[in-house]
Amino acid sequence: MPERVEGESGDWRLGVEAEARAEPRSAEHEPAPAPARDLSAARLGRPLYVLTAEHLGWFLVLSWTLTTRLMDLGGRPMAASEAARALAALRALRAHPPLNAGWVTALESMVFSFTGAGDSLARIVTALFGILLVATALLLRRELGRAGALALGALLALSPTVTWCSRSNSPLVPALALTMLAIGMVCAAARRPTGAATVTLAAAVAFAVSAAPAVMLAGVALAAILALLGIWQALAVDNAGVRLRVWWERRRGLFIGGVLVSFALFYALESGLFERSFIAAVAAEARRNWISPRSGVPGFHPGIAFYLPEFVFYEFLVAALAAFGILAMLTLRLRSKLSIAAFLGMAASAAFFLWTPVRRPELTLAMLVPAAVLGASALDWLHHTGAWRVIRYPILALALLTLYAQVLTNFVWTAPDPTEAPWARHALLYWTEPATTLTTAEECEHALKAVGPNASVFFDLKSPVLQWYLRALKPAADMESAAVAVSPGDRPKPAGMGESSRFTFQERWNPLMAGLDTTRALRYFLTARTWAPLQSDDVRLSVRQAAAPQTPTVIFAPHAQPSATVTPPAASPIASPSPSSTPTASAASPKTAPSPTASATEQATSSPEASPAPSAKRPAPSSTPASPRPAASPSPTPDHPDASAGNV
């Protein structure tokens, strides 16, 4: 093909001819050779991942969650409810066949079987589910928005109540974590229905409902809310009947399969793997949790008085954002399905738990989690507006104050200290249930060191906390045979006990908002100083005085010695009774074998011939060393049965 040769305009020649007639160029006109490529710099300089502000935010949220849920997990003494659940896990581990306990208790038993029992190990299952609760915010990223999902994770990570319950062994935390996982799977299945998402949703619902009875009612309310939202959406569009029929034809296999899997798992968990009656188990749970004799007075006023201080002093960030979310919904600023479901779930949970007579600090989570979802939706809406430049500073200030409250309640004042002065007491709002003091663990550890591992204990006071910390001791039938005795604090020291201490082992605080003013409220928020007295329960811990270790009391007859055959000395001119008869008696004694059980009376009595006659003069010392004189009475028997086991 002809080509144009540069430098000769207007003339076209063949390529071969051009190459043949081309003159060689000089070296100075040739281009410089390209430098060799640095392969090491290219490999190390290759960008792997682009770090954004969202990625940095999630890294900080998850790092803080791991730190606050796992750091010093056993630093807080076990409360009464925690100790009762931990003892149930130990009984389930040692029972043959295993007891029909819940699946959370079964997981704790598995942890005990591999690693042993302890305060931190009894809480590790709940702590892991507390981490999962924060991580489920990632599943709602498309529904809440990127800023909303990050805000939800931050709210749950900074919440003092969520942190406090995650650092216990409350089954409500796993239940709520699985409920949030189920909500995320519902959103994922709505976008792209798959079998894996359906099975995960069914399993999460079954395990969440069977973990805690409170979540059972919340799950029923949530299912009713989602059903109402689905019906409303179906009726709001055109051709609702045709759309519903098409959906049923396409998704009925997944729907029916998910319902069957969820019910089968729930039935198996509640019936103890088909070993007990399902209806009886559900009725027993309802009776134990909702018709308890400890139940208070039902009504909204006592419920508000019980739960309001936690939201005022600890959860003010969630409360403020949830209130803003309600305002945004009333003004039609928030219209997403998830925000509507969160609002209805929060209203249903608040109405039920404020009215019900059973009130516990951990039940605040059932109202707090949907409020956090609603607040995250409102914050995502604010993040898309120009007002975010101004309103972010008050939100940041509230977040810092919430962080301060979280550290104060979970790492500074973790347990009551009865050694504080009455006018300088510190208390938390979570101590409406009895909280174990710091002195209890120390006294129980001292008692265990004093008696040893094989001792026994008698409980005259039934306390799960003391049973947990003295679990290494064997139970005794009565106080007389026990090395450690636990009795009420107003009882006197038991007879036969060498050491006894009376101390406060648990305290409770039921604050009233009526006696609170601005100064006391600010002082309590900053220093946790109480404005009302605490109620305390005393206990007496007695340890039997351990007898000093004694060697077996064995008395032998005098041994035959070579000195018995020594020739007696020459007769003295002074007639005096000579003790030469003593060697003679000693020499004669080996004829009979020495008995280890010979009494002192037998050893002290000798024949009349061998006994020296009474004389006013002191007998002369013999050349043979005298045998030690045996005791006049046998060794006294020690009081402790273990100490007398070595006597012959």
Secondary structure as GFF3:
##gff-version 3
##sequence-region A 1 648
A	DSSP	beta_strand	3	4	.	.	.	ID=ss1
A	DSSP	beta_strand	12	13	.	.	.	ID=ss2
A	DSSP	alpha_helix	15	21	.	.	.	ID=ss3
A	DSSP	three_ten_helix	27	29	.	.	.	ID=ss4
A	DSSP	alpha_helix	39	44	.	.	.	ID=ss5
A	DSSP	alpha_helix	53	70	.	.	.	ID=ss6
A	DSSP	alpha_helix	80	94	.	.	.	ID=ss7
A	DSSP	alpha_helix	103	115	.	.	.	ID=ss8
A	DSSP	alpha_helix	119	135	.	.	.	ID=ss9
A	DSSP	three_ten_helix	136	140	.	.	.	ID=ss10
A	DSSP	alpha_helix	141	144	.	.	.	ID=ss11
A	DSSP	alpha_helix	146	158	.	.	.	ID=ss12
A	DSSP	alpha_helix	160	166	.	.	.	ID=ss13
A	DSSP	alpha_helix	172	191	.	.	.	ID=ss14
A	DSSP	alpha_helix	195	211	.	.	.	ID=ss15
A	DSSP	alpha_helix	213	236	.	.	.	ID=ss16
A	DSSP	alpha_helix	240	270	.	.	.	ID=ss17
A	DSSP	alpha_helix	278	290	.	.	.	ID=ss18
A	DSSP	alpha_helix	300	313	.	.	.	ID=ss19
A	DSSP	alpha_helix	316	330	.	.	.	ID=ss20
A	DSSP	alpha_helix	337	355	.	.	.	ID=ss21
A	DSSP	three_ten_helix	361	363	.	.	.	ID=ss22
A	DSSP	alpha_helix	364	383	.	.	.	ID=ss23
A	DSSP	alpha_helix	388	407	.	.	.	ID=ss24
A	DSSP	pi_helix	408	412	.	.	.	ID=ss25
A	DSSP	three_ten_helix	422	424	.	.	.	ID=ss26
A	DSSP	three_ten_helix	429	432	.	.	.	ID=ss27
A	DSSP	beta_strand	435	436	.	.	.	ID=ss28
A	DSSP	alpha_helix	438	451	.	.	.	ID=ss29
A	DSSP	beta_strand	456	459	.	.	.	ID=ss30
A	DSSP	alpha_helix	464	469	.	.	.	ID=ss31
A	DSSP	beta_strand	474	475	.	.	.	ID=ss32
A	DSSP	beta_strand	484	488	.	.	.	ID=ss33
A	DSSP	beta_strand	497	508	.	.	.	ID=ss34
A	DSSP	three_ten_helix	513	515	.	.	.	ID=ss35
A	DSSP	alpha_helix	518	527	.	.	.	ID=ss36
A	DSSP	beta_strand	535	544	.	.	.	ID=ss37
A	DSSP	three_ten_helix	562	565	.	.	.	ID=ss38
A	DSSP	alpha_helix	581	588	.	.	.	ID=ss39
A	DSSP	three_ten_helix	589	591	.	.	.	ID=ss40
A	DSSP	alpha_helix	600	604	.	.	.	ID=ss41
A	DSSP	three_ten_helix	643	646	.	.	.	ID=ss42
###
